[in-house]
Amino acid sequence: MKKVVAIYGSPRREGNTALLLQEAVRGAREAGAEVEEVVLRDLKMSPCLEIYGCKNSGRCAIQDDFQKVYESLLTSQAVMLASPIFFYSVSAHTKILMDRCQSLWVRKHWLKETSSGQGLSGRKGLFISVGATRGKKLFDGTLLTVRYYFEAIDCELWKSLLYRELDLEGDVLEHPEYLEEAHQAGSDLIRTL
Ligand SMILES: Cc1cc2nc3c(=O)[nH]c(=O)nc-3n(C[C@H](O)[C@H](O)[C@H](O)COP(=O)(O)O)c2cc1C
């Protein structure tokens, strides 16, 4: 069975990105995947302290909830990540996770070990994001960050679902076509693995 980790990066439990990711999770499960859901706002996770305790082992030295997420990231064939746009970037919750994954970057670039043991072959990522405004460049900065993040965790960024002009909690419910797109992406992702 394909294993997937779905990471909720919004401080809102039932916010727009959460509703979209829930749909992607539903699609992935319907396609036969085992999906583990990680809600970052429920975890106790320190920011990266840049002490490079991961230098020799590729494992982060800070003992907190990141350790569980690390295991999930290492053992999943696909990663689904959802974050709202906060100041043209990802949410702080999401950024903390990304920085803690420097241990995976170390593993890949310094220790020359790939997360999956087989490089980019197979591991795929889906990114979902939402912003309130409609600027052309709304997702530009975030996509740079997210692309580099997925590369660091040895995962090809397979697809990004990006939606503008959604602000209040539940705004996305007025766009069933966005929810359907997320549902479809969740099942398509599994079929590409
Ligand atoms: C701290 C903060 C910063 C934000 N920065 C931006 C921004 O730079 N651009 C934008 O379009 N929306 C911005 N927003 C609006 C959110 O992206 C928007 O409300 C989104 O729907 C939230 O998604 P969520 O419900 O999944 O949390 C910001 C909201 C907050 C709380």
The ligand as an SDF file (V2000), in Angstrom:
LIG
                    3D

 31 33  0  0  0  0  0  0  0  0999 V2000
   -0.4020   36.7350    9.3350 C   0  0  0  0  0  0  0  0  0  0  0  0
   -1.1380   36.7290    8.0190 C   0  0  0  0  0  0  0  0  0  0  0  0
   -0.4850   37.1280    6.8770 C   0  0  0  0  0  0  0  0  0  0  0  0
   -1.1340   37.1080    5.6440 C   0  0  0  0  0  0  0  0  0  0  0  0
   -0.4560   37.4880    4.5190 N   0  0  0  0  0  0  0  0  0  0  0  0
   -1.0860   37.4550    3.3110 C   0  0  0  0  0  0  0  0  0  0  0  0
   -0.3910   37.8650    2.1330 C   0  0  0  0  0  0  0  0  0  0  0  0
    0.7830   38.2240    2.1330 O   0  0  0  0  0  0  0  0  0  0  0  0
   -1.0670   37.8180    0.9550 N   0  0  0  0  0  0  0  0  0  0  0  0
   -2.3800   37.4090    0.8870 C   0  0  0  0  0  0  0  0  0  0  0  0
   -2.9550   37.3970   -0.2070 O   0  0  0  0  0  0  0  0  0  0  0  0
   -3.0410   36.9830    1.9970 N   0  0  0  0  0  0  0  0  0  0  0  0
   -2.4350   37.0010    3.1860 C   0  0  0  0  0  0  0  0  0  0  0  0
   -3.1140   36.5850    4.3310 N   0  0  0  0  0  0  0  0  0  0  0  0
   -4.4710   36.0170    4.2040 C   0  0  0  0  0  0  0  0  0  0  0  0
   -4.4960   34.4650    4.1780 C   0  0  0  0  0  0  0  0  0  0  0  0
   -3.6180   33.9490    3.2110 O   0  0  0  0  0  0  0  0  0  0  0  0
   -5.9170   33.9890    3.8790 C   0  0  0  0  0  0  0  0  0  0  0  0
   -6.7790   34.4250    4.9050 O   0  0  0  0  0  0  0  0  0  0  0  0
   -6.0460   32.4880    3.6950 C   0  0  0  0  0  0  0  0  0  0  0  0
   -7.3610   32.1790    3.2420 O   0  0  0  0  0  0  0  0  0  0  0  0
   -5.7950   31.7390    4.9960 C   0  0  0  0  0  0  0  0  0  0  0  0
   -5.8090   30.3520    4.7300 O   0  0  0  0  0  0  0  0  0  0  0  0
   -6.2590   29.3170    5.8800 P   0  0  0  0  0  0  0  0  0  0  0  0
   -7.7370   29.5480    6.0950 O   0  0  0  0  0  0  0  0  0  0  0  0
   -5.9490   27.9940    5.3080 O   0  0  0  0  0  0  0  0  0  0  0  0
   -5.4350   29.6310    7.0810 O   0  0  0  0  0  0  0  0  0  0  0  0
   -2.4950   36.6510    5.5700 C   0  0  0  0  0  0  0  0  0  0  0  0
   -3.1600   36.2690    6.7570 C   0  0  0  0  0  0  0  0  0  0  0  0
   -2.4900   36.3090    7.9520 C   0  0  0  0  0  0  0  0  0  0  0  0
   -3.2240   35.8800    9.2100 C   0  0  0  0  0  0  0  0  0  0  0  0
  1  2  1  0
  2  3  1  0
  2 30  2  0
  3  4  2  0
  4  5  1  0
  4 28  1  0
  5  6  2  0
  6  7  1  0
  6 13  1  0
  7  8  2  0
  7  9  1  0
  9 10  1  0
 10 11  2  0
 10 12  1  0
 12 13  2  0
 13 14  1  0
 14 15  1  0
 14 28  1  0
 15 16  1  0
 16 17  1  0
 16 18  1  0
 18 19  1  0
 18 20  1  0
 20 21  1  0
 20 22  1  0
 22 23  1  0
 23 24  1  0
 24 25  2  0
 24 26  1  0
 24 27  1  0
 28 29  2  0
 29 30  1  0
 30 31  1  0
M  END
$$$$
